[in-house]
Amino acid sequence: MQIGDKVRYAQAFLRSISCYAGPMACAVGTVVAMDTFGICGDYLATVDWHGEDLPTRILSCNLTVKGSKRAFMESYS
């Protein structure tokens, strides 16, 4: 994941919080900043959701880059 990528919430994350529909489940945003988070190798991504009222700072492991292989595989799970 890099600055400028189009992202959405990962399906596994949405399932873990029982979010199957609504603005969070179909939101697409753009990564505008990345900060390291702890020692585990994850990043805290700042996402511009283009007007949606959603959290702007999200752990990178809870996001999927739109059009990536991970996003493709999640669509079949």
C-alpha positions in Angstrom: 0.0 0.0 0.0 1.3 3.4 -1.0 0.2 7.0 -0.8 -2.3 7.6 -3.6 -3.7 4.1 -3.7 -7.5 3.6 -3.8 -8.5 1.5 -0.8 -11.5 0.0 0.9 -12.0 -1.8 4.1 -10.9 -5.5 4.0 -13.8 -8.0 4.0 -12.3 -9.9 7.0 -12.3 -6.7 9.0 -15.9 -5.8 8.1 -17.0 -9.3 9.1 -15.2 -9.1 12.4 -17.2 -6.0 13.3 -20.5 -7.4 11.7 -20.6 -4.7 9.1 -22.2 -6.2 6.0 -23.9 -3.2 4.5 -23.9 0.6 4.7 -21.4 3.3 3.9 -18.5 1.5 5.6 -18.9 -1.7 3.6 -18.9 0.1 0.2 -16.6 3.1 0.9 -13.6 3.7 -1.4 -11.0 6.2 -0.4 -7.5 7.5 -1.2 -4.4 7.0 1.0 -3.0 10.5 1.8 -0.4 9.6 4.4 1.3 6.5 6.0 2.8 6.4 9.5 4.6 3.4 11.1 2.7 1.9 13.9 4.6 -0.1 16.6 7.1 -2.8 15.9 4.8 -5.3 14.1 5.3 -3.8 10.6 1.8 -2.4 10.2 1.2 1.2 9.1 -1.4 3.7 10.2 -2.9 5.0 7.0 -4.7 8.3 6.7 -7.5 7.9 4.2 -9.6 10.6 2.5 -13.0 9.0 2.1 -14.2 11.8 -0.2 -17.0 13.1 2.0 -18.0 9.9 3.8 -18.2 10.3 7.6 -15.8 7.5 8.4 -12.6 7.2 10.5 -9.6 8.7 8.7 -6.8 6.8 10.4 -6.9 3.1 9.9 -4.4 0.2 10.4 -3.2 -0.9 7.0 -4.0 -4.6 7.8 -7.7 -3.5 7.9 -7.6 -2.1 4.4 -7.4 -3.6 0.9 -6.0 -1.8 -2.2 -8.8 -1.7 -4.7 -7.9 -3.8 -7.7 -5.2 -5.8 -5.9 -4.9 -9.6 -5.8 -6.1 -9.6 -2.1 -9.2 -7.6 -3.1 -9.9 -10.1 -5.9 -9.5 -13.1 -3.7 -11.8 -11.5 -1.0 -14.5 -11.1 -3.5 -14.7 -14.9 -3.7 -14.7 -15.6 0.0 
